[in-house]
Amino acid sequence: MGKRRGNQVSLTRSTTKTRAVDQRQAVESSKSQTVKESKPQNVKTTTYLSQEIADRLDMAQIKLRRLTGKRGHDLSRSAIIEAALTIALDELDAQTDNSTIVALMS
């Protein structure tokens, strides 16, 4: 704690260290918030897949792990589905009438 001398407060070493730690934690917290804010927020959705597609997704995950060496969140089913949808939707935007997804849905 600090000692009071008139209108002045004399800080002891522990109080000074505590303030330095608090400042460091504030900086680290703002850095982590910046990192969190820069990541896109995922939205939970529920979809139903045929058993065949679910099995193919599992096999694709195994194959992609072997080919890329990635694991965990980098190669989750969600990541694979998002990549596949990105490809399909980009193709739909570029070639609406001739896109693969239009042919599959027709």
N, C-alpha and C positions, 0 to 999 in steps of 0.2 A: 504494500500500500504506500501511498505518498504521505509525506509529512507536510503539514500546513505551516507556513511562515508568513503571517500577514495575509496578503493577497496572492502570494506565490505558493505553488505546490511543488515540492521536491519529490521526484519519482525515484523509487528504489529500483535496483537492477531487475528484480522479478517483474515489476510492472512494465518496464521498458521492453523486456523480452516478450512478455505477453502481447504487447501492442505490435511488436515486430512479427510475431507468429500470426496474430489476427490479420495483419496487412498481407502477409504471404498467403494465408488461406483465402482471403478475399480475391487476390490476384488469380490464384489457382482456380477458384470457383468461377470467376468470370471467364477464364480460358475454357473451362469445361463446358460452360453454358454456350460459348461461342461455337465450340465443336458440336454440341448437341443441336444447336440451332441450324448449323450448316448441313446437317444430315436431313434428307427428305423424310417426312413422316409417313410411315406405312399405314394403310387403312386395312382393317380386318374385313375380309369377305369370306363367305362360305360358298363353295361350289361343289357340285356333285360330278364325279367322273365315272366313266364306265370302268369295270374291273380291268379291261384290256389296257386302257389308257393309264390307269393307276399303276399297273404292272410295268408298262413301258416307261413311265416316269421314274420308277424305282431303278430300272435297268439303266436308264439314261444317267441317273445320278451316280451310279457305280462307275459307268463308263467315263463320265466327265471327271470324276475324282481321279481315275487312273490317268486320263489324258492331260489334265491340268495340274494335278498335285494339290488342288485346293481341298479344304475340309471345312466343316462347321457351317457357319452362317454364309460364308462365301459361296457355298455350293448346296444350300438348302433346297428343298423342293420349291419353296416360295421363290427363291432366286431363279431357279430354272424356269418356272412358270412365267415369272415376270419377263425374263429374257425372250421366251417363246412368244409371249403376247406382244412384246415390243416389236419383234420381227414381223409378226403377222399384221399388226396394226399399221406399222410403217409402210408395209407393202400395200395394204388397203388404201392408205392415204395417197400413195404414189400411183397406183394402177387400179383404181376402183373396180372397173369391169373385169379386168384380167387377173385379179389377185387370187391366190390360192384359197384364201378363206371364203371368198364368194363362191368358188367352185365347190368347196366342201359343204357349204351351207345351202346350196341350190338343190 
